[in-house]
Amino acid sequence: MKYLAVIYVCFLMSCKAEPQISHDVELPQAPIYQSTFEIERIGIMDTVTVMINGEIINLNNSAELPRAKVELTSKYNSYFQICQSKGEFTFEHIPHGKYIARIDYEGYKTIIDSIEFKSGEIVKLKIGMVNE
């Protein structure tokens, strides 16, 4: 009976509840500008989706950039937000996977970069942009 319990526990530990989904997204060719894209993984949820909070600032003087546009595009989905008055944005419960992030603000150089989110992550993004 002891051996049966040990085998059962080993079997349970080897099973993964998380599906393995491949989101292959090609990064478009874009000029490289000086900018920052800081990612801080601040927690994990008991879910297969991702929660993202972020802010967009001027890289030179740390000024907030209200009404900046943030778009996350995967092979299967696209999500869009316009930043609030302090340059803040939130994406709640989006599927995990690889995304292309595109950040636009009038008078600033567009940022295009790839990012991958893992299942259940709570992520904080801090994005610094430079003037054209």
Secondary structure, 3 states (H helix, E strand, C coil): CHHHHHHHHHHHHHCCCCCCCCCCCCCCCCCCCCCEEEEEEEEECCCCEEEEEEEEEECCCCCECCCCEEEEECCCCEEEEECCCCCEEEEEEEECEEEEEEEECCCECCEEEEEEECCCEEEEEEEEECEC
